Structure formats: C-alpha cells, structure tokens
Amino acid sequence: VSAVQSMFLPRAARASIGRVELRGFYRSPDQCGGDWWWYDATGDRLRVFVGDVSGHGAGAAMVTGSTSSVCRLASRMDAGLGAKDLLALLHRELAATAGGKYHMTMALLEVPKSGGVVHLYNAGAPPILTMDKDGKVGVVSLRGVPLGFTVDHFEVGHAEIAIGRGSRIRRAIIDKEV
C-alpha cells in the first residue's frame, strides 16, 4: 500500500526555497486511499497542493495517481499556468476520468520565495490554519467546488494571507474514520 501511494508523493518531505521552508508529513493508511500532497518550485514561487479523493480503496488511489500526473505534467508544460486555471484543468480531467463517481478536495497554496503574502486557492478543502510568530492562530475558510464535482459553474475560492517572519500555515486536520 505505502509503496504505491509513495509514488505520488514528493521524494523529500522538506524543502527550503528562498525565505520559505516547507515540511510535510504523510502516514500511509492500511488500505489504498486518495490522500495526496505535492509541491513544486517554479520561477519565483512555491506551490503546495493538498488533496483528498472521496472514498477509499483502489479506485480512490487510481484517481489520486491520475490527478497527480495531470498536475505535474501541466506544471512542467506551462510554468506560467495560473493557479485557478490549473485547478480548472484538474477539475475537467477528473470529471472526464471519473464520470462524477469520485471527487477531490484541493487546497493550493502559492507562496512567493520572498514570503510576504500567500495566495490560497480552495476547491472544497477544509480550512487552513495560520499562526504568527507570537502564537496567534487564525482560520481561513473559503468556499469552492471539489474537483470533478458535477456543477454548472466550477468555482475556486481565493484569499490572500499576509505572513511575516516565523509564521506558519497548516491545513486543518480532520479525523475521519477509515
């Protein structure tokens, strides 16, 4: 199980890019599932993706693999592709591949290497938690449509989050029964 899912995950769980440090953690479940995270550094920004496919088992894992591949390929082919356009592409491809049987929530953080302001794009994902250097916690919750969800109009939530030196950002962890 972990061998298959590890193919979709970054090789290194830590990266330092400019003033930004990224640390990720993933624990493989007992059965295949649809949890996924990825990052890439393009030009003067770092993008961090955190997604979760509905359901469990081989189907969810296959959808995760497909989404991971499309995301990575699109980023390599067009480094200037905007975050909303990338999420719209992922939405269309997931809808075409899964035919509405699977959906994926996705949070995409776009961080300039210089720090300052983080752009959060949300496609149905849980809230993001922020913490400043003094320990003050904030919650950023946005509306957005999950990838692959059958809708007349696909919408992505967007927020700018000011961050200072020593700030942290986390995706809210939601316990779910497997």
C-alpha positions as a Markdown table, in Angstrom:
| # | Residue | x | y | z |
|---|---|---|---|---|
| 1 | Val | 0.0 | 0.0 | 0.0 |
| 2 | Ser | 2.6 | 2.6 | 1.1 |
| 3 | Ala | 4.8 | 1.7 | -1.9 |
| 4 | Val | 2.0 | 2.6 | -4.4 |
| 5 | Gln | 1.0 | 5.8 | -2.7 |
| 6 | Ser | 4.6 | 6.9 | -2.2 |
| 7 | Met | 4.9 | 7.2 | -6.0 |
| 8 | Phe | 2.5 | 10.1 | -6.0 |
| 9 | Leu | 4.3 | 12.0 | -3.1 |
| 10 | Pro | 7.3 | 14.2 | -3.1 |
| 11 | Arg | 10.6 | 12.4 | -2.7 |
| 12 | Ala | 11.7 | 14.8 | 0.1 |
| 13 | Ala | 9.3 | 15.9 | 2.8 |
| 14 | Arg | 11.3 | 19.1 | 3.5 |
| 15 | Ala | 12.3 | 21.9 | 1.2 |
| 16 | Ser | 13.7 | 25.4 | 1.6 |
| 17 | Ile | 13.1 | 27.9 | -1.1 |
| 18 | Gly | 14.1 | 31.5 | -0.6 |
| 19 | Arg | 12.8 | 32.5 | 2.8 |
| 20 | Val | 10.1 | 29.8 | 2.8 |
| 21 | Glu | 10.6 | 26.4 | 4.5 |
| 22 | Leu | 8.2 | 23.6 | 3.7 |
| 23 | Arg | 7.7 | 20.5 | 5.9 |
| 24 | Gly | 5.2 | 17.8 | 5.0 |
| 25 | Phe | 4.1 | 14.6 | 6.7 |
| 26 | Tyr | 2.2 | 11.7 | 5.4 |
| 27 | Arg | 1.4 | 8.4 | 7.0 |
| 28 | Ser | 0.2 | 5.7 | 4.7 |
| 29 | Pro | -3.2 | 4.1 | 5.6 |
| 30 | Asp | -3.7 | 0.4 | 5.9 |
| 31 | Gln | -5.5 | 0.4 | 2.6 |
| 32 | Cys | -5.0 | 2.5 | -0.5 |
| 33 | Gly | -6.8 | 5.8 | -0.5 |
| 34 | Gly | -7.0 | 9.2 | -2.0 |
| 35 | Asp | -4.8 | 11.5 | 0.2 |
| 36 | Trp | -2.2 | 13.4 | -1.7 |
| 37 | Trp | 0.2 | 16.3 | -1.3 |
| 38 | Trp | 2.8 | 17.8 | -3.6 |
| 39 | Tyr | 4.9 | 20.8 | -4.1 |
| 40 | Asp | 6.8 | 22.4 | -6.9 |
| 41 | Ala | 9.0 | 25.5 | -7.2 |
| 42 | Thr | 8.6 | 27.4 | -10.4 |
| 43 | Gly | 10.2 | 30.7 | -11.1 |
| 44 | Asp | 9.8 | 32.9 | -8.0 |
| 45 | Arg | 7.1 | 30.9 | -6.3 |
| 46 | Leu | 6.4 | 27.7 | -4.4 |
| 47 | Arg | 3.1 | 25.9 | -4.9 |
| 48 | Val | 1.9 | 23.4 | -2.3 |
| 49 | Phe | -1.0 | 21.1 | -3.2 |
| 50 | Val | -3.1 | 19.1 | -0.6 |
| 51 | Gly | -5.9 | 16.9 | -1.9 |
| 52 | Asp | -8.2 | 14.2 | -0.8 |
| 53 | Val | -10.3 | 12.0 | -3.1 |
| 54 | Ser | -13.7 | 10.8 | -1.9 |
| 55 | Gly | -13.8 | 7.1 | -0.9 |
| 56 | His | -11.2 | 4.5 | -0.2 |
| 57 | Gly | -9.5 | 1.6 | -1.9 |
| 58 | Ala | -8.1 | 1.1 | -5.3 |
| 59 | Gly | -10.5 | 3.5 | -7.1 |
| 60 | Ala | -9.6 | 6.4 | -4.9 |
| 61 | Ala | -5.9 | 5.6 | -5.2 |
| 62 | Met | -6.1 | 5.4 | -9.0 |
| 63 | Val | -7.9 | 8.8 | -9.1 |
| 64 | Thr | -5.1 | 10.2 | -6.9 |
| 65 | Gly | -2.5 | 8.9 | -9.2 |
| 66 | Ser | -4.2 | 10.3 | -12.3 |
| 67 | Thr | -4.7 | 13.7 | -10.7 |
| 68 | Ser | -1.1 | 13.8 | -9.5 |
| 69 | Ser | 0.2 | 13.0 | -13.0 |
| 70 | Val | -2.0 | 15.7 | -14.7 |
| 71 | Cys | -0.9 | 18.3 | -12.1 |
| 72 | Arg | 2.8 | 17.5 | -12.5 |
| 73 | Leu | 2.6 | 17.4 | -16.3 |
| 74 | Ala | 0.6 | 20.6 | -16.6 |
| 75 | Ser | 3.1 | 22.4 | -14.3 |
| 76 | Arg | 6.0 | 21.2 | -16.4 |
| 77 | Met | 4.4 | 22.1 | -19.7 |
| 78 | Asp | 3.3 | 25.6 | -18.7 |
| 79 | Ala | 5.2 | 27.0 | -15.8 |
| 80 | Gly | 3.2 | 30.2 | -16.1 |
| 81 | Leu | -0.2 | 28.5 | -15.8 |
| 82 | Gly | -2.3 | 30.3 | -13.2 |
| 83 | Ala | -3.5 | 28.5 | -10.1 |
| 84 | Lys | -7.2 | 28.9 | -10.9 |
| 85 | Asp | -6.6 | 27.7 | -14.5 |
| 86 | Leu | -4.6 | 24.7 | -13.2 |
| 87 | Leu | -7.4 | 23.8 | -10.8 |
| 88 | Ala | -10.0 | 24.2 | -13.6 |
| 89 | Leu | -7.9 | 21.8 | -15.7 |
| 90 | Leu | -7.7 | 19.3 | -12.9 |
| 91 | His | -11.5 | 19.6 | -12.4 |
| 92 | Arg | -12.2 | 18.9 | -16.1 |
| 93 | Glu | -9.8 | 16.0 | -16.2 |
| 94 | Leu | -11.1 | 14.4 | -13.0 |
| 95 | Ala | -14.7 | 14.8 | -14.2 |
| 96 | Ala | -13.9 | 13.2 | -17.6 |
| 97 | Thr | -11.9 | 10.4 | -16.0 |
| 98 | Ala | -14.2 | 9.5 | -13.1 |
| 99 | Gly | -17.5 | 10.5 | -14.6 |
| 100 | Gly | -18.8 | 12.0 | -11.3 |
| 101 | Lys | -18.1 | 8.9 | -9.2 |
| 102 | Tyr | -15.1 | 10.4 | -7.4 |
| 103 | His | -14.3 | 14.0 | -6.3 |
| 104 | Met | -11.2 | 15.6 | -4.8 |
| 105 | Thr | -11.0 | 18.4 | -2.4 |
| 106 | Met | -7.9 | 20.5 | -3.0 |
| 107 | Ala | -6.1 | 23.4 | -1.3 |
| 108 | Leu | -3.4 | 25.1 | -3.3 |
| 109 | Leu | -1.0 | 27.5 | -1.6 |
| 110 | Glu | 1.1 | 29.7 | -3.7 |
| 111 | Val | 3.9 | 31.3 | -1.8 |
| 112 | Pro | 6.4 | 33.8 | -3.2 |
| 113 | Lys | 10.0 | 32.8 | -2.4 |
| 114 | Ser | 10.4 | 36.2 | -0.7 |
| 115 | Gly | 7.5 | 35.4 | 1.7 |
| 116 | Gly | 5.0 | 38.2 | 2.4 |
| 117 | Val | 1.6 | 37.2 | 1.0 |
| 118 | Val | 0.4 | 33.7 | 0.4 |
| 119 | His | -2.4 | 33.0 | -2.0 |
| 120 | Leu | -4.8 | 30.3 | -1.0 |
| 121 | Tyr | -7.0 | 28.7 | -3.7 |
| 122 | Asn | -9.7 | 26.3 | -2.5 |
| 123 | Ala | -11.6 | 23.6 | -4.3 |
| 124 | Gly | -13.8 | 22.3 | -1.5 |
| 125 | Ala | -11.0 | 21.7 | 1.0 |
| 126 | Pro | -11.1 | 22.1 | 4.8 |
| 127 | Pro | -10.0 | 25.4 | 6.4 |
| 128 | Ile | -6.4 | 26.5 | 6.6 |
| 129 | Leu | -4.8 | 27.4 | 10.0 |
| 130 | Thr | -2.3 | 30.2 | 10.3 |
| 131 | Met | -0.1 | 31.0 | 13.3 |
| 132 | Asp | 2.0 | 34.1 | 13.6 |
| 133 | Lys | 5.4 | 34.2 | 15.4 |
| 134 | Asp | 3.6 | 35.2 | 18.7 |
| 135 | Gly | 1.4 | 32.1 | 18.6 |
| 136 | Lys | -1.8 | 33.9 | 17.5 |
| 137 | Val | -3.9 | 31.4 | 15.5 |
| 138 | Gly | -6.2 | 32.3 | 12.6 |
| 139 | Val | -8.6 | 30.3 | 10.4 |
| 140 | Val | -9.1 | 30.8 | 6.7 |
| 141 | Ser | -12.2 | 29.1 | 5.4 |
| 142 | Leu | -13.2 | 29.5 | 1.8 |
| 143 | Arg | -15.9 | 28.2 | -0.4 |
| 144 | Gly | -15.0 | 26.2 | -3.5 |
| 145 | Val | -16.3 | 23.3 | -5.6 |
| 146 | Pro | -14.4 | 20.0 | -5.2 |
| 147 | Leu | -12.6 | 18.8 | -8.3 |
| 148 | Gly | -14.7 | 16.6 | -10.6 |
| 149 | Phe | -18.0 | 17.6 | -8.9 |
| 150 | Thr | -20.9 | 17.9 | -11.4 |
| 151 | Val | -21.8 | 21.6 | -11.4 |
| 152 | Asp | -22.9 | 24.2 | -14.0 |
| 153 | His | -20.1 | 26.5 | -13.0 |
| 154 | Phe | -16.8 | 25.4 | -11.3 |
| 155 | Glu | -15.7 | 27.9 | -8.7 |
| 156 | Val | -12.5 | 28.2 | -6.8 |
| 157 | Gly | -12.2 | 30.2 | -3.5 |
| 158 | His | -9.3 | 32.6 | -3.2 |
| 159 | Ala | -7.8 | 34.5 | -0.3 |
| 160 | Glu | -4.5 | 36.4 | 0.3 |
| 161 | Ile | -2.9 | 35.7 | 3.6 |
| 162 | Ala | -0.3 | 38.1 | 4.9 |
| 163 | Ile | 2.5 | 36.3 | 6.6 |
| 164 | Gly | 5.5 | 37.5 | 8.5 |
| 165 | Arg | 8.8 | 36.0 | 9.5 |
| 166 | Gly | 8.1 | 33.0 | 11.8 |
| 167 | Ser | 4.5 | 32.5 | 10.6 |
| 168 | Arg | 3.1 | 29.0 | 9.9 |
| 169 | Ile | 0.3 | 27.7 | 7.8 |
| 170 | Arg | -1.3 | 24.3 | 8.1 |
| 171 | Arg | -4.2 | 22.6 | 6.6 |
| 172 | Ala | -6.8 | 21.7 | 9.3 |
| 173 | Ile | -6.6 | 18.1 | 10.2 |
| 174 | Ile | -9.9 | 16.4 | 10.3 |
| 175 | Asp | -10.1 | 13.0 | 11.8 |
| 176 | Lys | -12.1 | 10.6 | 9.6 |
| 177 | Glu | -13.0 | 7.0 | 10.0 |
| 178 | Val | -11.4 | 4.7 | 7.5 |
